[in-house]
Amino acid sequence: MIARITGRLEGMEAASALIDTGAGLVYEVLVPACEVERLTRRLGQEVTLYTIHYFEGDPSRGTQLPRLVGFSAESDRAFFRLFITVKGIGMRKALRAMARPPSEIATAIANKDAKFLVALPEIGKRMAEQILAELGGKVDEFAGPAFITPPEALPAGAAEALAVLVQLGEKRNDAAALVERVLAVAPELTSTEAIIQHVYKLRAGGV
């Protein structure tokens, strides 16, 4: 079992990293989509990936091949192991689906945010519902700071403002934090438009 690998990042392919560990050994490590850009910026540097060693293929036909999947943090590896317990999500599909950091995906699951999940590669509406059903209540330890107030617990105007801000390109965690700040300093605001205006006022340094 290979649990961790450290070496020079020799190259990046579409969904895998080539790690030179020395003594002529270069390992191909499959990585989630969210890791590709970060690792590409570290070409030629020493990196450490926390790995899962598994076999891919059909054992009945003798076509099994050893594979390594790697993550930048042990917590990301733990989330992946939980993610692939969902029926219909295998190793390869999970790697493609994880186009956002695990903390953001976990936050969406914790907040029952099906729209966020549907926006991920490989995840349609039915699969998003399956993920929420099977992982609800199991991902809190992986969730980011946006798991403070679930959308359904927000006033209608605030929940809509959060959705609009995400559509406008805000990161969900950042948008959720801004909306909660508005509710804290201006609880009298109830309309979506007013909340969004106050969000941008806060970002500009206003109160």
Phi, psi and omega in degrees: 000125177259112186261339182203145180222133179232134179179183180279131178284102186278327182192163176234131173253190187306316183219025182211155178248143177256114185250119178268109182267004181094171180057027177081008182261121176237119182261138171268122182240118176290140181229153176294156184304326182291345182268343189300310183296317181298315182291325179302326179287350183248019178304134180088351181261164175280133179228158174236129178237136176271123196245160169238128181256120181217172179247135183244136178130189183252107182297333181292339179253004179067031184248022180287134179236139178288139179227151172241135173244133185234151182222152183282344181220150179297326180294325178294320177296319179296320178296317180302316180299324177288319183300320184281000173282345179292132180300127178096356178248107177266184182303306184296317180297319179296319180297319179289323182292331184278063177277348175244155180304146180307324181297324179288320178294318178297321178298317179298319178295315180298326181269005181056042183268084183295326181299319178298315183294320180297332180286349179281147176302144175076354185250107175268184183299315182295319179293322177300317178296322179296317180298314181297321182291320186273332185251358178303128180083001183248356189244007186304324182292340180263346187289148179275188185295345179290346177276067178246309176230112178301147181308322183290344179270350179278153171302155185305315181297322181290319179297320178292321178298319178300314180297319181295316180299320177296318178297330180278359175109359177289144172293142187299318179300315180295317181297318180297319180295320180294317179297319180293327176295320178298315180297330181285320184266339181221066184295346180285345180285129183234336183276151179301314182299316182295320180294317180296318178301319181289328176301312182290331175294318177298317182295332179277000179098010179276188180232000000 
